[in-house]
Amino acid sequence: MVYANNAHFATSPWDLTLIFGQAIASDPQDVHLEQRVAVTLSPQTAKAVAEFLVRNVAAYEQQFGEIRYTPIQPQTEEPSA
């Protein structure tokens, strides 16, 4: 089993890749991402997974309430002096 609290996506004309990782932080100002696993899917399989996720998230929210989600905003680097 792999725990992931972060996901990146890559696509090509032939497939889609989901890259799952975990944000590691001993200090909130020093967070780095550790890649755990990459899964490459055909477009057809990716669509089936997407449908499965939509249905199951909806069922979960029906039972337990809305899942609140706040996207993480990309950090902007301050110009160096």
C-alpha positions in Angstrom: 0.0 0.0 0.0 1.2 3.5 -0.8 0.1 6.7 1.0 0.0 9.8 -1.2 -1.1 13.4 -0.3 0.1 14.8 -3.6 -0.5 14.0 -7.2 0.9 15.2 -10.5 -0.3 14.4 -14.0 1.4 13.9 -17.3 -0.1 13.2 -20.7 1.0 12.1 -24.1 -1.0 11.3 -27.2 -1.0 7.6 -26.1 -1.5 7.6 -22.4 -1.9 9.4 -19.1 0.4 9.2 -16.1 -0.5 9.8 -12.5 2.4 10.5 -10.3 1.6 10.1 -6.6 3.8 11.4 -3.9 4.0 12.6 -0.3 4.8 16.1 0.9 7.5 15.8 3.6 8.1 18.7 5.9 10.0 18.8 9.1 9.7 22.6 8.8 6.6 24.2 7.2 8.9 26.5 5.3 10.9 23.6 3.9 8.5 21.2 2.2 9.7 18.8 -0.4 7.8 16.2 -2.4 8.9 12.6 -2.4 7.6 10.6 -5.4 6.1 7.3 -4.3 4.7 5.7 -7.4 3.8 6.5 -11.0 0.9 4.8 -12.8 0.5 5.0 -16.6 -3.0 4.3 -18.0 -4.5 4.2 -21.5 -7.0 7.0 -22.1 -9.8 4.4 -21.9 -8.7 3.1 -18.6 -8.2 6.7 -17.3 -11.8 7.5 -18.3 -13.1 4.4 -16.4 -11.0 5.4 -13.3 -12.4 9.0 -13.5 -15.9 7.7 -13.7 -15.3 5.3 -10.7 -13.8 8.2 -8.7 -16.7 10.6 -9.5 -19.3 8.0 -8.5 -17.6 7.0 -5.3 -16.8 10.5 -4.1 -20.4 11.4 -4.7 -21.5 8.4 -2.7 -19.1 9.3 0.1 -20.4 12.9 0.2 -24.0 11.6 0.3 -23.2 9.6 3.4 -20.7 11.9 5.2 -21.2 15.4 3.8 -19.3 17.6 1.4 -15.6 17.2 1.1 -14.1 20.6 1.4 -11.2 21.2 -1.0 -8.9 24.2 -1.2 -6.3 23.9 -4.1 -2.8 24.7 -3.1 -1.7 27.8 -4.8 1.8 27.8 -6.4 4.4 29.6 -4.5 5.9 32.7 -6.1 9.5 33.3 -5.4 10.4 36.8 -4.2 13.0 38.5 -6.3 16.5 38.3 -4.8 18.1 41.6 -3.8 
